Amino acid sequence: MSRAPCTFRQRGTGGQVSQWPAPRRGLSRVEAAQYIGISPSKFDELVGDGRMPRPRRIDARKVWDTVELDLSFDALPRDDDQAADDWQVAV
């Protein structure tokens, strides 16, 4: 099931209505995976092993906090220089 993107509406000069994406702090599981740039199944793996945060609850809904996602993403290891050097040697 696909949902329409959340948008703000603002009446501009001349009676025109402009729309732009609404800033949101809470994301669904699929949105959180997209935000990080991975598949939902890989996101589930990272949540399970603690590399990504667990969701917050709003009633029965699970919501991921973008601030916590950013912090967790920043804490992921970077591709080290040694691995890049190994690739160049293999070529």
C-alpha positions as CSV (number, residue, x, y, z in Angstrom):
1,M,0.0,0.0,0.0
2,S,1.5,3.3,-1.1
3,R,0.8,6.6,0.7
4,A,0.9,10.0,-0.7
5,P,3.9,12.0,0.5
6,C,3.3,14.3,3.5
7,T,3.2,17.9,2.3
8,F,2.7,21.4,3.7
9,R,0.4,23.7,1.8
10,Q,1.0,27.4,1.9
11,R,-1.0,30.0,0.1
12,G,1.4,32.3,-1.8
13,T,0.8,35.6,-3.5
14,G,-1.9,35.7,-6.1
15,G,-3.8,32.9,-4.4
16,Q,-1.4,30.1,-5.6
17,V,-0.9,27.1,-3.4
18,S,2.6,25.7,-3.1
19,Q,3.5,22.3,-1.7
20,W,6.8,20.9,-0.4
21,P,7.7,17.8,1.6
22,A,6.9,18.1,5.2
23,P,9.9,17.7,7.5
24,R,9.4,14.7,9.7
25,R,11.4,13.3,12.6
26,G,9.7,9.9,12.8
27,L,9.9,7.3,10.0
28,S,8.3,4.0,9.4
29,R,10.6,0.9,9.0
30,V,10.6,1.1,5.2
31,E,11.2,4.9,5.3
32,A,14.0,4.4,7.8
33,A,15.7,1.8,5.6
34,Q,15.4,4.1,2.6
35,Y,16.8,7.0,4.7
36,I,19.9,5.0,5.5
37,G,20.1,3.7,1.9
38,I,19.6,0.0,2.5
39,S,16.8,-2.6,2.1
40,P,14.2,-3.2,4.8
41,S,15.6,-6.7,5.5
42,K,19.2,-5.3,5.9
43,F,17.8,-2.6,8.1
44,D,16.1,-5.3,10.3
45,E,19.5,-7.0,10.6
46,L,21.2,-3.8,11.7
47,V,18.5,-3.1,14.3
48,G,18.8,-6.7,15.5
49,D,22.5,-6.5,16.1
50,G,22.4,-3.0,17.6
51,R,24.0,-1.0,14.7
52,M,20.8,0.9,14.1
53,P,18.5,2.1,16.9
54,R,15.3,0.3,18.0
55,P,12.1,2.0,17.2
56,R,10.0,4.2,19.5
57,R,6.4,3.5,20.0
58,I,3.4,5.8,19.3
59,D,0.5,3.7,20.4
60,A,0.9,0.5,18.4
61,R,3.0,2.1,15.7
62,K,6.8,1.7,15.5
63,V,8.6,4.9,14.6
64,W,12.3,5.5,14.0
65,D,13.8,8.8,15.1
66,T,15.9,10.4,12.3
67,V,18.2,12.0,14.9
68,E,19.0,8.5,16.3
69,L,19.4,7.1,12.8
70,D,21.9,9.9,12.0
71,L,23.9,9.1,15.1
72,S,23.9,5.4,14.4
73,F,24.9,6.0,10.8
74,D,27.7,8.3,11.8
75,A,29.0,5.5,14.2
76,L,29.2,2.9,11.4
77,P,32.8,2.1,10.4
78,R,34.2,3.6,7.2
79,D,35.8,1.6,4.5
80,D,39.5,1.7,5.6
81,D,42.4,2.7,3.4
82,Q,44.0,-0.8,3.6
83,A,41.0,-2.4,1.8
84,A,41.4,0.2,-1.0
85,D,45.1,-0.6,-1.2
86,D,44.4,-4.4,-1.4
87,W,42.0,-3.7,-4.3
88,Q,44.6,-1.7,-6.2
89,V,47.2,-4.5,-5.8
90,A,44.7,-7.0,-7.2
91,V,44.2,-5.0,-10.3
